[in-house]
Amino acid sequence: MSILSLFDIGRTTLLTTRRALDATAHNVANSATPGYTRQDVTLSSIPGSDYSNIGSIGRGVTVGSVQRMYDSFTSLQLITEKSNLAYWNAYQSGSVKMENIFNEASDTGVYPAIADFFNAWQEVSQNPEGYAQRTLLLSKADYLADRLNRASIALYDLRAEVYANVQTSVRQANEYISRIANLNEKIASNPGALDLKDQRDQLLEQLNEIVKVSTFTDNQGRYNILVGGTPLVDGGNHYNLSVSLQNDAMRFAIELPSGPHDVTSLIQSGELKASLDLRERDVVSIQNKLNMFAIDLAAQVNYYHRIGYGLDGSTNNTFFNNTINNIDPFADGRVSVSIDTVNAGTFDQYRITYNVGGPGQQEGVSGLFWRIEQSSDDGATWNDISATAVVTAEAGVADPTYRNITFNGMTMRVDANQTTLIANVPKDTYVYQLNANAAREISLAFSDPQKIAAAGGDYVVVSSGNNVIRLSENGGTSFISASIQTGTYTRQQLAAALQTALENADPASTQGYTVTYNPATQRYTIGKTAAGSTTVFDWTSIITTASGLFGFNALTNVTSLTPATSAQPVYPLIPGDNANAAILGGLFNQAIVGGAKPADYYQSIVSDIGVQTSSAKTSSKFQETLVQQLEVRRQEISGVNMDEEAANMIKYQKSYQAAAKMISVADEMLTTLLNMTGR
């Protein structure tokens, strides 16, 4: 090896160790940079060119490669679990907000309002004529309706807030997508750009926190990113993600050159999936349950209130207003639609479209066709039910101003003449959901305390305390008992039940009875169908004045019934009558809402939300622990260890110093030779 070779080896060593020191310094400088992957320099010897039997001496050292200390398996695991963590964090945040809407920790929530409402009915039943009690009842009813309104509105606001947050997340995702596509092109033209790869992986990780994507690398080192097989990034090209509301349901699409491609069902994790599940599944479910509560509560209270009587003698008064969900006007307002006769237990959506020439049900002999579609999954799928619809127009009119469309037990009225409808074709399509606003729209129907129907109406409640009549068919020598089956009866139904009870009291008897009721006099008339011994009734066993339920007024303990008919009065409907108020107050303990007691049904709503929130918190904590463990594992592989870098720095520094010394020695050797030549 010549002296010049020593110079060359020293030079390569200086250059190589400087490169290694550069990498070490770069690692130290980026030790706190998010997403940075430690870079490691691999050194390779430069083989000599003089191969001899005794072995070849090399020509120094060079940089073999600079690599990212990157574990693809750990990184893939971390990306997946971070996406799941983002899902649970976003879901927990929304679930907590929903839980706060139904916070029953104070006495201002819906639950105490339910109890207060029915307690107010009990107060009225104890003093049916009391103005203060009636006024308090109206106040409690109004407060309950207001609490339901506020809870429903808060749920609508939460859905709006979730959608606004999703729009922000989608914009952020599109920014990440664009930057990844741009980095793809830079990396393809410069495969050794390690820092650009770190930036791209960091963006991919952040994108996965918003929406879970799948990724593969092409032969140029570019990432192709997909959502369920639909590309977001294709090499250097990228396609934006979009979100929109269709019939108030949130839908996601990827804007491909051929047009938007719906990917709503393909979104599997991340913040967008959490928002989708929260807004379109859980909040909607709670809304439907709250609407069911309002519908059933109003229906039951209204049923009993309508058949009672107020202090002013009025009857058939609705207590709660609860609109079915009026349909907004079509198009420019020249066409309006209304619907009634809706089943309370359904929350299906219906899409109504009319057109000229079909498809759908034809309206008379005109060219106008009506198409009705039904969805039970918030508009994800639609089934055409036009074949079961019946369209009838205003009879005897050449150009009817309205038509009725009957389907699924409902009737929809469309107010507009045919000329107006045809002029709006083909733009008039309307989607509506049944019972969607019941809790938001429930309200007190009147404000006059006198209209509260505390007095019993044309029905009677027979219980185990007032369902037995004692009678004797031998003039009072011996008595038998006639039992009426317990339950709620109209007074006409009770007449039939009473007649059956009398006839079945003594199977051996041949005596027959007739029982009729006169609503004008509020009297039952009991007659014998055959002459014979005198039938005697003991009325004392059925009189239950204190209960306010069914009973006869009797002046004597025993009343004889001759072959001629005998009339006995029922309790009169007087202001002091509390029968209806007692029944309405008792609804608190009756299964009138979704097969459960009102308070129990509402409490089940609160419990469901609590379970969801608790589950989300548990899952979030679990995911957080898992992500922390994976972060530690990745840090062990890819992170910068300052002690290790300090050791490398000393090692390369010593190598650099030795190389410099080598060059100095070679220089001295060369100087000696030159001096010797000069002699």
Buried (B, 14 or more C-beta within 10 A) or exposed (E): EEBEBBBBBBBBBBBBBBBBBBBBEBBBEBEEEEBBBBBBBEBEEBEBEEEEEEEEEBBBBBBEEBBBBBBEEBBEBBBBBBBBBBBBBBBBBBBBBBBEBBEBEEEEBBBBBBBBBBBBBBBBBEBBBBEEBBBBBBBBBBBBBBBBBBBBBBBBEBBEBBBEBBBEBBEBBBBBBBBBBBBBBBBBEEEEBBBBBBBBBBBBBBBBBBBBBEBEEEEEBBBBBBBBEBBBBBBBEBBBBBBEEEBBBBBBBBEEEEEBBBBBEBBBBBBBBBBBBBBBEBBBBBBBBBBBBBBBBBBBBBBBBBBBBBBEEBBEBBBBBBEBBEBEEBBEEBBBBBBEEBEBEBBBBBBBBBBEEEEBBBBEEBBBBBBBBBBEEBBBEBEBBBEEBEBBBEEEEEEBEBBEBBBBEBBBBBBBBBEBBBBBBEEBBBBBBBBBBBBBBBBBBBEEBEBBBBBBBBBBBBEEBBBBBBBBBEEBEEBBBBEBEEEEBBBEBBBBBBBBBBBEBBEEBEBEBBBBBEEEEBBBBBBBEEEEBBBBBBBEBBBBEEBBBBBBEBEEEBBEBEEEEBEBEBBEBEBEBBBBBBBBBBBBEEEBBBEBBBBBBBBBBBEBBBEBBEBBBEBBEEBBEBBEEBBEBBEEEBBBBEEEBEEBBEBBBEBBEBBBEBBEEBBEEBEEEEEEEEE
